[in-house]
Amino acid sequence: MPKMKTHRSAQKRYKITGTGKLTRGKCGRSHLNVTFSSSRKRRLDSNVVVDPGAEQKLALQLPYRKYCR
């Protein structure tokens, strides 16, 4: 069997923590931020853990998860 391929955009968008969870950045920070308050922009800076339901779908895109760190 040939090797499975990693979805390259998924690899760039998601990071894997030391315990194996997936983290993602928050949306809404690319442009038109002048109207946002400073606290809202800081809140959008942080990363969050991916939903368990979405994590199952991402497992197909990131087949070699333990090597993606």
FENBELDA-V679142 format. One record per residue. N is the residue number from 1. RES is the residue in one letter. SS is DSSP state (helix for helix, strand for strand, loop for the rest). Layout:
<<N:RES:SS> <N:RES:SS>>
//
This chain:
<<1:M:loop> <2:P:loop> <3:K:loop> <4:M:loop> <5:K:loop> <6:T:loop> <7:H:loop> <8:R:helix> <9:S:helix> <10:A:helix> <11:Q:helix> <12:K:helix> <13:R:helix> <14:Y:strand> <15:K:strand> <16:I:strand> <17:T:loop> <18:G:loop> <19:T:loop> <20:G:loop> <21:K:loop> <22:L:strand> <23:T:strand> <24:R:strand> <25:G:strand> <26:K:loop> <27:C:loop> <28:G:loop> <29:R:loop> <30:S:loop> <31:H:loop> <32:L:loop> <33:N:loop> <34:V:loop> <35:T:loop> <36:F:loop> <37:S:loop> <38:S:helix> <39:S:helix> <40:R:helix> <41:K:helix> <42:R:helix> <43:R:helix> <44:L:helix> <45:D:helix> <46:S:loop> <47:N:strand> <48:V:strand> <49:V:strand> <50:V:loop> <51:D:loop> <52:P:helix> <53:G:helix> <54:A:helix> <55:E:helix> <56:Q:helix> <57:K:helix> <58:L:helix> <59:A:helix> <60:L:helix> <61:Q:helix> <62:L:loop> <63:P:loop> <64:Y:loop> <65:R:helix> <66:K:helix> <67:Y:helix> <68:C:loop> <69:R:loop>>
//
